[in-house]
């Protein structure tokens, strides 16, 4: 009985973590924001940017996992290597309104940019 309840709790946690959990959005007021890559996540993972304004994303990778070594912006055709424990700046061109995703190359680390 205990094993079944533990298994059910684990299933509920997995569903919440991978499909239901939405971190708060971080609004960018300056021209640059720092994103930390650590423990399997981008922090902040959801970013709000103003439309038609160039912005720099400063990534600091603290996660030694090979999956964290690259950030990919699929809709923008941008891919950048992230060195371990060093800052790497990714410059984004002025973007139109919409949603843009960024991930690692295996799409295990996920983030989004909302342009308003």
Backbone torsions as a table, in degrees:
resi	resn	phi	psi	omega
1	UNK	NA	-45.8	179.6
2	UNK	-61.6	-41.6	179.8
3	UNK	-62.5	-42.1	179.0
4	UNK	-63.2	-43.2	178.5
5	UNK	-65.9	-40.2	177.5
6	UNK	-63.7	-42.0	177.6
7	UNK	-62.9	-42.8	178.8
8	UNK	-64.1	-42.1	177.8
9	UNK	-62.4	-39.9	178.6
10	UNK	-64.9	-42.4	178.1
11	UNK	-62.0	-44.7	179.2
12	UNK	-62.1	-42.6	178.4
13	UNK	-62.2	-43.3	-179.6
14	UNK	-63.3	-44.7	178.6
15	UNK	-61.5	-44.5	179.8
16	UNK	-63.0	-47.6	-175.0
17	UNK	-64.4	-44.9	-173.6
18	UNK	-89.0	-25.5	-174.5
19	UNK	-121.5	-28.4	-172.9
20	UNK	-105.0	-28.6	-175.5
21	UNK	-72.3	126.3	176.6
22	UNK	-126.9	109.3	178.6
23	UNK	-64.3	159.4	178.1
24	UNK	-63.9	150.9	177.0
25	UNK	-84.9	141.9	177.5
26	UNK	-107.0	123.5	-178.8
27	UNK	-88.9	130.5	179.6
28	UNK	-92.7	120.7	178.9
29	UNK	-104.0	-27.1	178.9
30	UNK	-94.6	-168.9	178.5
31	UNK	-91.0	-2.6	-177.5
32	UNK	-144.9	145.1	175.1
33	UNK	-135.1	145.5	178.6
34	UNK	-99.7	129.7	179.3
35	UNK	-119.1	124.7	178.7
36	UNK	-97.1	134.2	176.8
37	UNK	-106.4	107.0	-173.9
38	UNK	-156.5	141.5	175.9
39	UNK	55.2	37.6	174.8
40	UNK	81.1	11.2	-179.7
41	UNK	-141.0	158.1	167.9
42	UNK	-91.8	136.2	179.2
43	UNK	-131.0	111.3	0.2
44	UNK	-76.4	152.8	-177.8
45	UNK	-98.7	-25.5	180.0
46	UNK	-118.8	117.2	-172.7
47	UNK	-122.1	138.2	175.7
48	UNK	-110.2	126.6	-178.9
49	UNK	-120.3	153.9	172.8
50	UNK	-76.4	149.1	-179.8
51	UNK	-71.8	151.7	174.0
52	UNK	56.7	38.0	177.7
53	UNK	-136.7	126.5	178.1
54	UNK	-69.7	137.8	-177.7
55	UNK	-136.6	147.5	175.4
56	UNK	-108.4	131.4	174.9
57	UNK	-104.0	120.6	-178.2
58	UNK	-101.2	106.4	-179.4
59	UNK	-92.5	133.9	172.4
60	UNK	-122.1	110.9	-177.6
61	UNK	-91.0	115.8	176.9
62	UNK	-109.6	-4.1	-178.3
63	UNK	-95.1	120.1	-177.2
64	UNK	-77.5	-4.5	-179.7
65	UNK	-59.2	136.8	178.1
66	UNK	-60.8	-26.7	179.5
67	UNK	-64.5	-31.3	-177.3
68	UNK	-80.8	-2.6	-172.9
69	UNK	-74.9	-12.2	-179.1
70	UNK	-136.8	138.8	171.7
71	UNK	-112.8	135.5	-175.4
72	UNK	-124.3	127.3	172.6
73	UNK	-106.8	91.7	-172.5
74	UNK	-57.7	-50.8	-176.2
75	UNK	-68.4	-16.2	-178.0
76	UNK	-107.4	-3.6	-178.0
77	UNK	56.1	44.9	177.2
78	UNK	-119.2	132.3	176.1
79	UNK	-138.5	133.1	-176.2
80	UNK	-139.1	133.7	173.8
81	UNK	-73.9	140.6	179.1
82	UNK	-115.7	109.6	178.9
83	UNK	-70.2	150.6	-179.0
84	UNK	-71.1	130.6	176.6
85	UNK	58.8	27.5	176.0
86	UNK	-135.4	149.2	178.8
87	UNK	-77.8	138.8	175.5
88	UNK	-132.4	122.3	-177.7
89	UNK	-94.3	130.7	174.3
90	UNK	-112.8	116.1	-179.4
91	UNK	-90.8	125.3	177.7
92	UNK	-101.0	137.9	176.5
93	UNK	-72.5	169.1	173.6
94	UNK	-57.7	128.4	-175.1
95	UNK	-109.4	147.9	173.7
96	UNK	-79.7	164.5	178.9
97	UNK	-57.9	141.7	178.8
98	UNK	150.0	-173.4	179.7
99	UNK	-112.3	134.4	179.3
100	UNK	-130.3	131.9	-178.7
101	UNK	-99.9	148.6	168.8
102	UNK	-133.0	140.9	-174.9
103	UNK	-143.9	174.0	167.7
104	UNK	-80.7	175.4	-176.9
105	UNK	-66.0	-21.8	178.6
106	UNK	-99.7	2.3	179.3
107	UNK	60.9	32.1	175.8
108	UNK	-91.5	-36.5	174.2
109	UNK	-92.7	129.2	-175.3
110	UNK	-132.7	143.5	175.4
111	UNK	-148.4	167.1	179.2
112	UNK	-142.7	151.2	175.5
113	UNK	-120.5	125.1	176.9
114	UNK	-106.9	116.9	-179.8
115	UNK	-100.9	122.8	-177.0
116	UNK	-122.8	NA	NA
